[in-house]
Amino acid sequence: MPRPYTKTLIPRPRSRFLKVRCPDCGNEQIIFSHSSIVVRCLVCGRNMAIPTGGRSEILGHIVRELE
């Protein structure tokens, strides 16, 4: 006898990779939304993300979310 169809829900992760633009020099780089270390701009050295224990505080402009 066949089993009844059951739909299994798989939760999606809340963390994402983000493409962020530096407010000082305009450099765009990819950072993790839940980073555990301070992320600095590779060109000018400004802080772009500060860890807060969960989701990071993003200090630049988020251009888009990557999948």
NORHU-V702228 format. One line per field, one symbol per residue. ss: DSSP state (@ for helix, = for strand, . for the rest). burial: + if it has 9 or more other C-alpha atoms within 8 Angstrom, else -. A space follows every 10 residues. Layout:
BEGIN
ss = ???
burial = ???
END
This chain:
BEGIN
ss = .......... ......==== =......=== ==......== ......==== ......==.. ======.
burial = ---------- -----+++++ ++----+--- +++++--+++ +-----++++ +---++-+-+ ++--+--
END
